[in-house]
């Protein structure tokens, strides 16, 4: 018997949660909070250490969400279109689905 895989929506938006601000699944952190951490210089490793409820996939989804909604998060982007702050290394991005392997946004050397 085939069973449907459960797909987690890593970035959620609910008018009754976090004042409708898009947030990361399983956390009280909004996409904006994650972008602020990155802009402050937090690497993926530091984020996951300080916020164990965050997941590698969820952080990548937050970055990709910001890129897809650039006007809303304009202050977090460099002139060249990349996100401010450290992104994933190629090794950290290994195995992420293709929609999250966004150069300059998720992956940034």
C-alpha positions in Angstrom: 0.0 0.0 0.0 1.5 3.3 -1.1 1.5 6.0 1.6 1.7 9.7 0.7 4.8 11.5 1.9 4.2 14.3 4.3 5.6 17.5 2.9 6.5 20.2 5.5 6.0 23.7 4.5 9.1 25.3 6.0 7.8 28.9 5.8 4.3 29.5 7.1 2.1 32.5 7.3 -1.0 32.7 9.5 -2.7 35.9 10.4 -3.2 34.6 14.0 0.5 33.7 14.5 3.3 36.2 14.8 1.0 39.0 13.6 0.9 37.3 10.2 4.7 37.7 9.6 6.0 34.6 7.7 7.8 32.3 10.2 9.9 29.1 10.2 8.1 25.8 10.8 8.3 24.6 14.3 9.8 27.9 15.6 8.9 31.3 17.0 11.3 32.9 14.5 10.1 34.9 11.6 11.8 35.0 8.2 12.9 38.5 9.2 14.4 37.2 12.4 16.5 34.7 10.5 17.6 37.3 8.0 18.6 39.7 10.9 20.7 36.9 12.4 22.5 36.4 9.1 23.0 40.1 8.6 24.6 40.2 12.1 27.1 37.7 10.9 25.6 34.4 12.2 26.7 31.4 10.2 24.3 28.4 9.7 26.2 26.5 12.5 25.9 29.4 14.9 22.1 29.8 14.2 21.4 26.1 14.7 23.5 26.1 17.9 21.7 29.2 19.4 18.2 28.1 18.0 18.1 24.3 18.1 14.4 24.4 16.9 15.7 25.7 13.6 16.5 23.1 10.9 19.0 23.4 8.0 16.1 23.0 5.5 14.0 25.6 7.3 16.8 28.2 7.2 17.4 27.6 3.5 13.6 27.9 2.9 13.6 31.2 4.8 16.4 32.5 2.6 14.6 31.3 -0.6 11.3 32.8 0.6 13.0 36.2 1.1 14.4 36.0 -2.5 10.9 35.2 -3.8 9.5 38.1 -1.8 12.4 40.6 -2.4 10.4 43.8 -2.0 9.3 42.8 1.5 12.9 42.1 2.6 14.8 44.6 0.4 17.0 45.8 3.3 18.6 42.4 3.5 19.9 42.3 -0.1 23.2 43.6 -1.5 23.3 45.6 -4.7 24.3 42.5 -6.6 21.2 40.7 -5.5 22.8 38.4 -2.9 21.6 38.3 0.7 23.7 40.2 3.3 25.8 38.0 5.6 27.2 34.5 5.5 25.2 31.9 3.6 25.6 28.2 3.3 28.9 26.7 2.1 28.6 24.2 -0.7 29.1 21.4 1.9 26.2 22.8 4.1 24.0 23.0 1.1 24.8 19.4 0.0 21.5 17.5 -0.4 19.2 20.4 -0.3 16.4 20.3 -2.8 17.1 22.4 -6.0 14.7 25.1 -5.1 16.8 25.9 -2.0 20.2 25.9 -3.7 20.0 29.5 -4.7 23.4 31.1 -5.5 24.1 34.2 -3.5 20.9 33.7 -1.4 21.3 30.3 0.2 24.8 29.3 -1.0 27.3 32.1 -0.5 31.0 31.4 -0.3 
